[in-house]
Amino acid sequence: MFSDDLTAELPAPRDDEPAGLRADIVDELADHLQCAMRREELRGSESFPVMVGHGDKPRGSEAFERVLARFGDPATVARKLWWDAMWERIMAQRILTGLTLLAVAACCAMAFLMWQMLTQMQGMQRDLLAESQAQNARLL
């Protein structure tokens, strides 16, 4: 049911997204909406149009409007299902990126400290050499 509408609302496809995820979401939502329409029919509200494929969207159906009012916006539900399916992978990538940036910052800080220590040691060696030369000159 409304596969074009549902997939248009989803984020752009990702490399790490499972191949059949979008089709599974659309199939699941279509099944839930068809079951809800069947319940409305059994309650005796009105006869509903036959929904054969995913592209069918009955218009003007009072029962269908009630089903959507209870179910919510199918595109929003599809986006939520996609996020629930992809959350772990997205968070893992974000954590890995954060840890990588932290490691790079730590390496830069260590390199800066090593450079400072090296320049400080060079200054101390220069002072020691000058002091040693002054003592040798006094001894001579």
Buried (B, 14 or more C-beta within 10 A) or exposed (E): BBBEBBBEBBEEEEEEBEEEBBEEBBBEBBEBBBEBBBEBEEEEBEEBBEBEEBEEBBEEBEBBEBBBEEEEEBBEBBBEBBEEBBEEEEEEEEEEEEEEEEEEEEEEEEEEEEEEEEEEEEEEEEEEEEEEEEEEEEEE
